[in-house]
Amino acid sequence: MRFTFADAMTNPQYYVPLAQAAEDAGYHSFAVADSICYPEVSDSTYPYTPDGSREFLENKPFIEAFILITAMAQATERIRFVPFVLKLPVRPPVLVAKQAASIAALYDNRLSLGVGLSPWPEDFDVMGVPFPKRGKRMNEAMRIIRGLTSGGYFEHHGEIYDLQSIKINPVPSKPVPMLVGGHSDAALRRAVRLGDGWMHAGGETDELDEILTRLATVRKAEGKEGDPFEIHVASIDAFSVDGVKRLEDKGVTDVTVGFRMPYQMEQDTQPLEEKITALRKFSDKVISKCD
């Protein structure tokens, strides 16, 4: 089992020392949240809170994901970084490919590209991107990123994007893993068909078990049951050695852990020292025992 540390909407000055502390404590990855803007007026709902409210996001600090990853990668040597998740369809895929390839090439392939659909039309509006056909847009974007980060000339002619033959340089020495977030059937199919893994956004154990069953069904139907495939899960089971073993038995490869509730209206006032103490305590209690 691999362990990913997650903290978001906190003091931006904390991220570099947190990444260094997580690396020293034996975490495999650091999850980076993505948010472009917060609209003053919206009737959209957030799919991962009980009441659909997203007011907890207002006035919370978000450093642009690739910039934050670059800062943390420069200050570390081993730990990987994974957007959780990058809102891909609102971004130009050629630019995302260039950004991802640059980070992976500079920092020893320490990037996994977690991607997902933004649930909010406002993200599309402010970026000048149509909201309809966003699923097709994401599928084609993933293919473009995969093609361009693999090296050599690549072209794409689809319903959404028409890309002449181009190449980017440098590209990383290893493929950039692409992980797909989302709980819908479409997200699971996208993860299996186009990605290298799936990312769980949290929820109850029964719900996770149901999703894992659907995911296994898709992998079997696509003839990829035995292929390498990462499954990143946020679960209460991750907070004990026995729970980690239960997740491993279900096929989970990575668990994401954080030590405070992110869905709260108040600003994060937890001192940096307390955050580092919490991540170290978990490492001593769980990670070291699992090793």
Secondary structure as GFF3:
##gff-version 3
##sequence-region A 1 291
A	DSSP	beta_strand	2	6	.	.	.	ID=ss1
A	DSSP	three_ten_helix	12	14	.	.	.	ID=ss2
A	DSSP	alpha_helix	15	24	.	.	.	ID=ss3
A	DSSP	beta_strand	29	32	.	.	.	ID=ss4
A	DSSP	three_ten_helix	55	57	.	.	.	ID=ss5
A	DSSP	alpha_helix	65	74	.	.	.	ID=ss6
A	DSSP	beta_strand	80	83	.	.	.	ID=ss7
A	DSSP	beta_strand	86	87	.	.	.	ID=ss8
A	DSSP	three_ten_helix	88	90	.	.	.	ID=ss9
A	DSSP	alpha_helix	93	106	.	.	.	ID=ss10
A	DSSP	beta_strand	113	116	.	.	.	ID=ss11
A	DSSP	alpha_helix	121	126	.	.	.	ID=ss12
A	DSSP	alpha_helix	134	149	.	.	.	ID=ss13
A	DSSP	beta_strand	154	157	.	.	.	ID=ss14
A	DSSP	beta_strand	162	166	.	.	.	ID=ss15
A	DSSP	beta_strand	178	181	.	.	.	ID=ss16
A	DSSP	alpha_helix	185	194	.	.	.	ID=ss17
A	DSSP	beta_strand	197	199	.	.	.	ID=ss18
A	DSSP	alpha_helix	205	221	.	.	.	ID=ss19
A	DSSP	beta_strand	230	233	.	.	.	ID=ss20
A	DSSP	three_ten_helix	236	239	.	.	.	ID=ss21
A	DSSP	alpha_helix	241	249	.	.	.	ID=ss22
A	DSSP	beta_strand	254	257	.	.	.	ID=ss23
A	DSSP	alpha_helix	272	282	.	.	.	ID=ss24
A	DSSP	pi_helix	283	287	.	.	.	ID=ss25
A	DSSP	alpha_helix	288	290	.	.	.	ID=ss26
###
